[in-house]
Amino acid sequence: MRRLTQCLIAIFLSCLCASAGARTTPTPAPANKVTIEVLNPRGEIPPPPFFPPRARITDLAGKRIGIYWISKPGGNNFWDVIEGLLKERYPSAKVLRYRGPFDLGEKMAANVAKEVDTFLYGVGD
């Protein structure tokens, strides 16, 4: 084990000096050959697909506004006020309420996306 450590230190110093442009004297080959495999720490995982955000809605009049709430206690008070303010300011807008778990899931998200023009999502405590 000690000989292996000495060999690795010699190889490291040799590489360090070579990368710095210095000349080194060749070290004698060890009696037992050592193979070192260098791995890329970044891995080879492809990035997830990128979906740019849609353009913002400039006016909520006449739009269908979805409110998704995860049913945390007291959140209904907040969303009731938000819905009231939206209806007061945009009387022609329609507010649709949704409830469910923290993660909508693909199926629920697809259904909601078909039914609304814009979306508010609430989680807090």
C-alpha positions in Angstrom: 0.0 0.0 0.0 2.9 2.4 0.8 4.5 1.7 -2.5 1.2 2.4 -4.3 0.9 5.7 -2.5 4.5 6.7 -3.4 3.8 5.8 -7.0 0.6 7.9 -7.1 2.4 10.9 -5.5 5.2 10.5 -8.1 2.7 10.5 -10.9 0.8 13.5 -9.5 4.0 15.5 -9.2 5.1 14.5 -12.6 1.8 15.6 -14.1 1.9 18.8 -12.1 5.4 19.7 -13.3 4.5 18.8 -16.9 1.5 21.0 -16.9 3.5 23.9 -15.5 5.9 23.5 -18.4 8.8 22.3 -16.3 11.0 19.4 -17.4 11.1 16.4 -15.2 13.4 13.5 -15.0 11.7 10.2 -15.8 11.0 8.2 -12.8 11.7 4.5 -12.9 8.7 2.4 -13.7 7.2 0.6 -10.7 7.5 -3.1 -10.4 3.8 -3.5 -10.5 1.9 -1.4 -13.1 -0.9 0.8 -11.8 -3.8 1.8 -13.9 -5.7 4.9 -13.0 -9.1 5.6 -14.5 -10.1 9.3 -14.5 -13.9 9.9 -14.4 -15.7 13.1 -15.4 -17.5 14.3 -12.2 -20.2 16.1 -14.2 -21.7 12.8 -15.4 -23.6 12.3 -18.6 -27.2 13.3 -17.7 -28.9 15.2 -20.5 -30.6 18.4 -19.5 -34.4 18.4 -19.2 -36.4 20.0 -22.0 -36.8 23.8 -21.9 -40.2 25.4 -22.2 -40.1 29.2 -22.4 -42.8 31.0 -20.4 -45.8 32.1 -22.4 -46.4 35.8 -23.0 -48.1 37.6 -20.1 -51.8 38.4 -20.3 -52.1 42.2 -20.6 -55.8 42.4 -19.5 -57.9 40.1 -17.3 -61.2 41.4 -18.6 -63.3 38.5 -20.0 -60.6 35.9 -19.1 -60.9 32.7 -17.2 -58.7 32.8 -14.1 -57.8 29.6 -12.3 -57.0 29.6 -8.6 -55.3 26.4 -7.3 -55.1 25.9 -3.5 -53.6 23.0 -1.7 -56.2 23.2 1.2 -53.8 24.5 3.9 -55.8 25.8 6.9 -56.6 29.5 6.5 -55.7 29.7 2.9 -59.4 29.8 1.9 -59.6 33.2 3.6 -56.8 34.5 1.4 -58.2 33.1 -1.8 -61.7 34.3 -1.1 -60.4 37.9 -0.8 -58.3 37.5 -4.0 -61.3 36.1 -5.8 -63.5 39.0 -4.6 -60.9 41.6 -5.7 -60.6 40.0 -9.1 -64.4 40.0 -9.6 -64.6 43.6 -8.4 -61.9 44.9 -10.7 -62.7 42.6 -13.7 -66.5 41.8 -13.5 -66.4 40.0 -16.9 -63.7 37.7 -15.7 -64.6 34.2 -14.6 -62.8 32.7 -11.6 -62.4 28.9 -11.4 -61.3 27.3 -8.1 -59.3 24.1 -7.9 -58.1 22.1 -4.9 -55.7 19.3 -4.6 -52.2 18.1 -3.5 -49.0 20.2 -3.6 -48.1 18.6 -7.0 -50.9 18.9 -9.6 -49.6 16.1 -11.6 -49.5 15.9 -15.4 -53.2 15.0 -15.9 -54.6 17.8 -13.6 -52.2 20.4 -15.0 -53.3 19.5 -18.6 -57.0 19.8 -17.6 -56.6 23.1 -15.9 -54.5 24.5 -18.8 -57.4 23.7 -21.1 -60.0 25.5 -18.9 -58.2 28.7 -18.0 -56.4 31.6 -19.6 -54.2 32.4 -16.5 -53.5 30.7 -13.3 -52.8 31.4 -9.6 -51.2 28.7 -7.4 -51.1 28.9 -3.6 -49.3 26.8 -1.1 -48.3 28.7 2.0 -49.1 28.1 5.7 
